[in-house]
Amino acid sequence: MENYDVIVAGAGPAGAAISIYLGKMGYSVLLLDKASFPRDKICGDGISGKSLRVLKELGLDKQIEATLHSDMYGVIFSSPKGTTINILYPQNSGDTTTEGERGGTETVLSPGSRNPKGLGSRVQGLEQDPRLKTQNPRPETIILRVPSGYCCRREVFDNVIFQEAKKHSTVIEKFQVNDLIIEDGYVKGVKGTDLATKQEKSFRAKLVVGADGATSLVTRKLGLDNPDDKHLVVAVRAYYEGVAGMTGSIEIHFVESILPGYFWIFPLENGKANVGIGMLASDMKKKKLNLQEAMAAAISDPRFRHRFANAKPITEIKGWNLPLGSKRKKNHGNGFIILGDAASLIDPFTGEGIGNALFSAKLASGVVDRALRENDVSEKSLSEYEELLRKEVDPDLKTSYDMQRAGKIRWLLNMVVDKAAKNKEM
């Protein structure tokens, strides 16, 4: 039986990233995944600034920039009554605040601007090229805009990290982990099936990392999986081409017909778009809602109908579940540690999980390194990981959970977006 320092189950962003971190530290790492890369992954495809910081640390930022992607400059929110705000991400140079028309009121807010009031100059009815610049009405003044994130199909994004992980670990694709080896109360390895040969194999390690996603077998085998419909989002998405009015911002819309869920439009490369709907499983069951029908209703809503007039889907609609960080599960124990979606670290408001997946890999790698050097992979030793998550991740998860709960109240949504549209300091 083969032995390693660490076995990582799941080669998505979290699993691939920790394999790179630990491999660079000199540990022998076995990375397992049931898929063969590149592979598709149902997702909103948003890559946040938090993700980019970890990728830069891994030396992968330039590789990601070279892939097919769309630059992301901000996020557009719209309320049930149609008021729209466009929040630009903080920029390295000056920012501009604009006001225009897009089926309602639109105000562009720029948090973190360097001018004394944190605001840029006010512009009436300007067209913008979000990829390059925003032009101030004074012709001599051009304000550069730097992307603070990307939208990149997971088939492309995940493969970049995976290919780097292959340089720093032993990788077996098309391997289905079926069970854990547990001895004396410690996880000691995994058992599974080589899907290509149908051969049963077992591998041992000093520590096992569960990075196998929302339906994690590792957490199920450890009895840590406790689904709660109030903390689980069900989502569907399809890729489209020809959606009109795309900018450099991702879009999250609260539409009457699908409340308390939300409708998103995320820009992709070459004029494509990731279009979908997300809703808490508890709300979906309460409303007895079919999400595919709800997505069709959102697309035909008067606010968006014209934007999809010449659009067509280029993939079928696919669905998936997102275990939210509003109710985190136990993420460590004797001989194991859990990362990313498997640890329920998904943002409760936006549904974004890649940033926390990568960040959890970064945090866990330091804890695992120390534990292996001390030859102590006990639950107590690995509890430092939970302490780091509580300090570094939980505050954002709590804020997002508060926003998610507020988003379920129609009048409050309308009021907040209205106030933001009228008060640029909000």
C-alpha positions as CSV (number, residue, x, y, z in Angstrom):
1,M,0.0,0.0,0.0
2,E,1.4,3.4,-1.0
3,N,2.1,5.9,1.8
4,Y,2.1,9.7,1.6
5,D,2.4,12.6,4.0
6,V,-0.9,14.0,2.9
7,I,-3.8,12.7,0.8
8,V,-6.1,15.3,-0.7
9,A,-9.6,14.2,-1.9
10,G,-10.9,16.6,-4.5
11,A,-8.8,18.5,-7.1
12,G,-11.0,21.7,-7.4
13,P,-9.5,25.0,-6.3
14,A,-9.2,24.2,-2.6
15,G,-7.7,20.7,-3.1
16,A,-5.3,21.8,-5.9
17,A,-4.2,24.9,-4.0
18,I,-3.3,23.0,-0.8
19,S,-1.5,20.4,-2.9
20,I,0.7,23.2,-4.3
21,Y,1.3,24.8,-1.0
22,L,2.3,21.5,0.7
23,G,4.2,20.2,-2.3
24,K,6.3,23.3,-2.3
25,M,7.1,22.8,1.4
26,G,8.5,19.4,0.5
27,Y,5.7,17.1,1.6
28,S,4.6,14.0,-0.5
29,V,1.0,14.7,-1.5
30,L,-1.4,12.5,-3.3
31,L,-4.2,14.4,-5.1
32,L,-7.3,12.4,-6.1
33,D,-10.3,13.3,-8.2
34,K,-13.1,11.4,-9.7
35,A,-13.1,13.6,-12.8
36,S,-10.6,14.0,-15.6
37,F,-9.4,17.5,-16.2
38,P,-10.3,19.8,-17.7
39,R,-13.9,19.3,-16.6
40,D,-16.9,21.6,-16.2
41,K,-18.1,22.7,-12.8
42,I,-21.6,24.2,-12.3
43,C,-20.9,27.7,-10.9
44,G,-21.5,31.4,-11.3
45,D,-17.8,31.6,-12.5
46,G,-17.0,34.8,-10.5
47,I,-13.3,35.1,-9.4
48,S,-13.0,37.6,-6.6
49,G,-10.2,39.7,-5.3
50,K,-9.7,37.3,-2.5
51,S,-9.1,34.5,-5.0
52,L,-6.7,36.7,-7.0
53,R,-4.6,37.3,-3.9
54,V,-4.1,33.6,-3.2
55,L,-3.4,32.9,-6.9
56,K,-0.7,35.6,-6.9
57,E,0.8,34.0,-3.9
58,L,0.8,30.7,-5.8
59,G,2.4,32.4,-8.8
60,L,-0.7,31.7,-11.0
61,D,-2.0,35.2,-11.4
62,K,-0.4,35.8,-14.8
63,Q,-1.6,32.4,-16.0
64,I,-5.2,33.2,-15.1
65,E,-4.9,36.6,-16.8
66,A,-3.8,34.8,-20.0
67,T,-6.9,32.5,-20.1
68,L,-10.2,33.2,-21.8
69,H,-12.1,35.4,-19.3
70,S,-14.0,38.7,-18.7
71,D,-12.6,41.4,-16.5
72,M,-14.8,42.3,-13.5
73,Y,-15.0,45.9,-12.3
74,G,-18.0,45.9,-10.0
75,V,-21.4,44.6,-9.2
76,I,-24.8,45.8,-10.2
77,F,-27.7,45.3,-7.8
78,S,-31.4,46.0,-8.7
79,S,-34.3,46.0,-6.3
80,P,-37.7,44.4,-6.9
81,K,-39.1,47.7,-8.1
82,G,-36.3,48.2,-10.6
83,T,-33.9,50.7,-9.0
84,T,-30.4,49.9,-9.9
85,I,-27.0,50.6,-8.3
86,N,-23.6,49.8,-9.7
87,I,-20.9,49.5,-7.1
88,L,-17.4,49.7,-8.6
89,Y,-14.7,47.8,-6.8
90,P,-11.9,49.9,-5.2
91,Q,-9.3,51.0,-7.7
92,N,-5.7,51.8,-7.7
93,S,-6.3,55.2,-9.4
94,G,-9.1,57.7,-9.2
95,D,-12.7,56.7,-9.4
96,T,-15.8,58.2,-11.1
97,T,-19.3,58.3,-9.9
98,T,-21.9,58.4,-12.7
99,E,-25.6,58.6,-13.0
100,G,-27.5,57.4,-16.0
101,E,-30.5,55.4,-17.2
102,R,-30.9,51.6,-17.5
103,G,-34.5,50.8,-17.0
104,G,-34.6,52.8,-13.8
105,T,-32.2,54.8,-11.6
106,E,-28.5,53.9,-11.9
107,T,-25.9,55.3,-9.6
108,V,-22.2,54.1,-9.8
109,L,-20.6,54.1,-6.4
110,S,-16.9,53.8,-5.9
111,P,-15.9,52.8,-2.4
112,G,-12.3,53.5,-1.3
113,S,-11.7,56.3,-3.7
114,R,-8.7,58.5,-2.8
115,N,-10.3,61.9,-3.0
116,P,-11.1,63.5,0.4
117,K,-14.8,62.5,0.4
118,G,-14.3,59.0,-1.0
119,L,-16.2,60.0,-4.1
120,G,-15.4,60.8,-7.7
121,S,-16.9,63.5,-9.8
122,R,-20.5,63.3,-10.9
123,V,-21.3,62.7,-14.6
124,Q,-24.6,62.8,-16.4
125,G,-25.4,60.1,-19.0
126,L,-22.0,58.9,-19.9
127,E,-21.4,55.8,-22.0
128,Q,-18.5,53.8,-20.6
129,D,-16.0,51.2,-21.9
130,P,-15.6,49.1,-18.8
131,R,-12.6,47.3,-20.2
132,L,-10.5,50.3,-20.6
133,K,-11.5,53.6,-18.9
134,T,-14.2,55.9,-17.7
135,Q,-14.1,59.3,-19.3
136,N,-14.7,62.4,-17.3
137,P,-16.7,65.2,-19.0
138,R,-13.5,67.3,-18.9
139,P,-11.8,65.9,-22.0
140,E,-8.3,66.1,-20.5
141,T,-9.2,63.8,-17.6
142,I,-9.3,60.1,-18.1
143,I,-9.6,57.8,-15.2
144,L,-8.2,54.3,-15.7
145,R,-10.1,51.3,-14.3
146,V,-8.2,48.2,-13.2
147,P,-10.1,44.9,-12.9
148,S,-10.6,43.7,-9.4
149,G,-11.7,40.2,-10.4
150,Y,-12.6,38.0,-13.4
151,C,-15.4,35.9,-14.7
152,C,-13.9,32.7,-16.0
153,R,-15.5,29.4,-16.8
154,R,-14.6,26.8,-14.2
155,E,-13.5,24.4,-16.9
156,V,-10.7,26.8,-17.7
157,F,-10.0,28.3,-14.3
158,D,-9.8,25.0,-12.3
159,N,-7.6,23.5,-14.9
160,V,-4.9,26.2,-14.5
161,I,-4.6,25.4,-10.8
162,F,-4.9,21.7,-11.4
163,Q,-2.0,21.7,-13.9
164,E,0.2,23.5,-11.4
165,A,-0.8,21.0,-8.7
166,K,0.5,18.2,-10.9
167,K,4.0,19.7,-10.7
168,H,4.0,19.5,-6.9
169,S,2.1,16.3,-6.1
170,T,1.2,12.8,-7.3
171,V,-2.1,13.0,-9.1
172,I,-4.6,10.3,-10.0
173,E,-7.6,11.4,-12.0
174,K,-10.8,9.3,-12.4
175,F,-10.4,7.9,-8.9
176,Q,-13.5,7.7,-6.8
177,V,-12.9,7.8,-3.1
178,N,-15.4,5.4,-1.5
179,D,-14.3,5.2,2.2
180,L,-11.9,6.3,4.8
181,I,-9.3,4.2,6.6
182,I,-9.9,4.9,10.3
183,E,-7.7,3.3,13.0
184,D,-7.5,4.1,16.7
185,G,-9.8,7.1,16.2
186,Y,-7.6,8.7,13.5
187,V,-8.2,9.0,9.8
188,K,-5.2,7.1,8.2
189,G,-6.1,7.0,4.5
190,V,-8.7,6.4,1.8
191,K,-10.1,3.5,-0.1
192,G,-11.6,3.9,-3.6
193,T,-12.0,2.7,-7.2
194,D,-9.9,3.5,-10.2
195,L,-12.8,4.3,-12.6
196,A,-10.7,3.5,-15.7
197,T,-9.6,0.0,-14.6
198,K,-12.4,-0.7,-12.0
199,Q,-9.6,-1.7,-9.7
200,E,-10.0,-1.2,-5.9
201,K,-7.1,0.6,-4.3
202,S,-6.1,2.0,-0.9
203,F,-3.7,4.7,0.1
204,R,-2.4,5.7,3.5
205,A,-1.2,9.1,4.8
206,K,-0.4,11.0,8.0
207,L,-3.3,13.3,7.2
208,V,-6.3,13.4,4.9
209,V,-7.7,16.6,3.4
210,G,-11.4,16.6,2.4
211,A,-11.7,19.1,-0.5
212,D,-14.4,17.1,-2.4
213,G,-17.1,19.8,-2.6
214,A,-20.7,20.3,-1.6
215,T,-21.5,16.6,-1.7
216,S,-18.3,15.6,0.1
217,L,-17.9,11.9,0.8
218,V,-15.3,12.6,3.3
219,T,-17.6,14.6,5.5
220,R,-20.4,12.1,5.1
221,K,-18.1,9.2,6.2
222,L,-17.1,11.2,9.2
223,G,-20.7,11.9,10.2
224,L,-20.2,15.7,9.7
225,D,-22.7,16.2,7.0
226,N,-25.9,17.7,8.4
227,P,-27.9,19.3,5.6
228,D,-30.2,22.2,6.6
229,D,-32.4,23.6,3.9
230,K,-32.3,27.0,5.6
231,H,-28.5,27.1,4.9
232,L,-28.5,25.5,1.5
233,V,-28.9,27.3,-1.8
234,V,-30.3,25.5,-4.8
235,A,-29.2,27.1,-8.1
236,V,-29.5,26.6,-11.9
237,R,-27.4,28.2,-14.6
238,A,-26.9,28.1,-18.4
239,Y,-24.5,29.8,-20.7
240,Y,-25.9,32.3,-23.2
241,E,-24.6,34.4,-26.1
242,G,-26.0,37.6,-27.4
243,V,-27.2,39.1,-24.1
244,A,-27.4,42.8,-24.7
245,G,-26.2,45.5,-22.3
246,M,-23.3,43.6,-20.8
247,T,-20.7,45.8,-18.9
248,G,-17.7,45.1,-16.8
249,S,-19.9,44.4,-13.8
250,I,-21.5,41.2,-12.6
251,E,-25.3,41.6,-12.1
252,I,-27.5,40.4,-9.2
253,H,-31.2,41.3,-9.6
254,F,-34.1,40.8,-7.2
255,V,-37.1,40.1,-9.4
256,E,-40.7,40.1,-8.0
257,S,-41.5,36.7,-9.7
258,I,-38.6,34.9,-8.0
259,L,-38.3,36.5,-4.6
260,P,-36.7,35.7,-2.2
261,G,-34.3,34.3,-4.7
262,Y,-32.2,36.3,-7.1
263,F,-31.4,36.3,-10.8
264,W,-27.8,36.8,-12.0
265,I,-26.1,37.7,-15.2
266,F,-22.3,37.4,-15.2
267,P,-20.2,38.5,-18.2
268,L,-17.9,35.9,-19.8
269,E,-15.4,36.0,-22.6
270,N,-16.3,36.8,-26.3
271,G,-19.8,38.2,-25.4
272,K,-21.0,35.1,-23.6
273,A,-22.8,35.2,-20.3
274,N,-23.4,33.0,-17.3
275,V,-27.2,33.4,-16.5
276,G,-28.8,31.8,-13.5
277,I,-31.1,31.8,-10.4
278,G,-30.4,30.9,-6.8
279,M,-32.7,30.4,-3.9
280,L,-32.6,28.9,-0.4
281,A,-33.8,25.3,-0.5
282,S,-36.3,26.0,2.3
283,D,-37.8,28.9,0.3
284,M,-38.0,26.9,-2.9
285,K,-39.9,24.1,-1.2
286,K,-42.2,26.6,0.6
287,K,-43.0,28.3,-2.7
288,K,-43.1,25.0,-4.6
289,L,-41.0,26.7,-7.2
290,N,-39.5,25.1,-10.3
291,L,-36.2,27.0,-10.8
292,Q,-36.0,26.3,-14.5
293,E,-39.5,27.9,-14.9
294,A,-38.5,30.7,-12.6
295,M,-35.4,31.4,-14.7
296,A,-37.6,31.6,-17.8
297,A,-39.9,34.0,-16.0
298,A,-37.0,36.3,-15.0
299,I,-35.6,36.4,-18.5
300,S,-39.0,37.4,-19.9
301,D,-39.5,40.0,-17.2
302,P,-40.0,43.5,-18.7
303,R,-36.7,44.7,-17.2
304,F,-34.7,42.0,-19.0
305,R,-36.8,40.9,-22.0
306,H,-35.2,43.3,-24.4
307,R,-31.7,42.2,-23.3
308,F,-32.5,38.6,-24.2
309,A,-34.4,39.4,-27.4
310,N,-31.5,38.2,-29.6
311,A,-29.9,35.9,-27.0
312,K,-29.7,32.2,-27.2
313,P,-28.6,29.5,-24.7
314,I,-25.5,27.6,-25.8
315,T,-25.7,25.0,-23.0
316,E,-28.5,23.2,-21.2
317,I,-29.7,24.4,-17.8
318,K,-27.8,22.6,-15.0
319,G,-28.4,22.7,-11.3
320,W,-26.3,22.3,-8.1
321,N,-26.4,22.9,-4.3
322,L,-24.4,25.4,-2.3
323,P,-23.8,24.7,1.4
324,L,-23.6,28.2,3.0
325,G,-21.2,29.5,5.5
326,S,-24.1,30.8,7.6
327,K,-24.0,27.3,9.3
328,R,-20.5,25.9,9.2
329,K,-19.8,22.3,10.0
330,K,-16.9,20.8,11.9
331,N,-13.9,21.1,9.8
332,H,-11.1,19.2,11.5
333,G,-10.4,16.2,13.7
334,N,-7.9,13.4,14.4
335,G,-6.0,13.0,11.1
336,F,-8.2,15.1,8.9
337,I,-9.0,18.7,7.8
338,I,-11.9,20.0,5.6
339,L,-11.7,22.8,3.0
340,G,-13.9,24.9,0.8
341,D,-17.4,23.9,-0.1
342,A,-17.0,20.7,1.8
343,A,-16.5,22.8,4.9
344,S,-19.6,25.0,4.1
345,L,-17.6,28.2,3.5
346,I,-19.8,29.6,0.7
347,D,-20.8,33.3,0.9
348,P,-24.5,33.3,2.1
349,F,-25.4,36.4,0.1
350,T,-23.6,36.1,-3.2
351,G,-23.1,32.3,-3.3
352,E,-19.5,32.8,-4.2
353,G,-17.3,30.0,-2.9
354,I,-14.0,30.0,-4.8
355,G,-12.4,32.8,-2.7
356,N,-13.0,31.1,0.6
357,A,-12.0,27.7,-0.9
358,L,-8.6,29.1,-1.9
359,F,-8.2,31.0,1.3
360,S,-9.1,28.0,3.4
361,A,-6.4,26.1,1.5
362,K,-3.9,28.8,2.4
363,L,-4.8,28.8,6.1
364,A,-4.9,25.0,6.3
365,S,-1.5,24.6,4.6
366,G,0.2,26.4,7.4
367,V,-1.6,24.4,10.1
368,V,-0.8,21.1,8.4
369,D,2.8,22.1,8.0
370,R,3.2,22.8,11.7
371,A,1.2,19.7,12.7
372,L,3.4,17.4,10.5
373,R,6.6,18.9,11.7
374,E,5.5,18.4,15.3
375,N,4.2,14.9,14.4
376,D,0.9,15.7,16.0
377,V,-2.2,15.5,13.7
378,S,-4.7,15.3,16.6
379,E,-7.9,17.3,16.7
380,K,-6.4,19.6,19.3
381,S,-3.4,20.3,17.2
382,L,-5.5,21.0,14.1
383,S,-7.9,23.2,16.0
384,E,-5.8,26.2,15.0
385,Y,-7.4,25.9,11.6
386,E,-10.9,26.6,13.1
387,E,-9.4,29.5,15.1
388,L,-8.1,31.0,11.9
389,L,-11.4,30.6,10.1
390,R,-13.2,32.2,13.0
391,K,-10.9,35.2,12.9
392,E,-10.3,35.6,9.1
393,V,-13.5,34.3,7.5
394,D,-16.4,34.3,9.9
395,P,-16.9,38.2,10.1
396,D,-17.5,38.3,6.3
397,L,-19.8,35.3,6.5
398,K,-21.8,36.9,9.2
399,T,-22.2,40.2,7.3
400,S,-23.2,38.3,4.2
401,Y,-25.8,36.3,6.2
402,D,-27.3,39.5,7.5
403,M,-27.5,40.8,3.9
404,Q,-29.1,37.5,2.8
405,R,-31.8,37.8,5.5
406,A,-32.4,41.4,4.6
407,G,-32.7,40.4,1.0
408,K,-35.8,38.3,1.8
409,I,-37.8,41.4,2.9
410,R,-39.2,43.2,-0.2
411,W,-39.8,46.6,1.3
412,L,-36.4,46.6,2.9
413,L,-34.7,45.7,-0.3
414,N,-36.5,48.5,-2.1
415,M,-35.6,51.0,0.6
416,V,-31.9,50.2,0.8
417,V,-31.4,50.3,-2.9
418,D,-33.4,53.5,-3.2
419,K,-31.3,55.1,-0.5
420,A,-28.1,54.0,-2.0
421,A,-29.1,55.4,-5.4
422,K,-29.8,58.8,-3.8
423,N,-27.0,58.9,-1.2
424,K,-23.6,58.2,-2.7
425,E,-22.0,58.2,0.8
426,M,-24.1,55.3,1.9
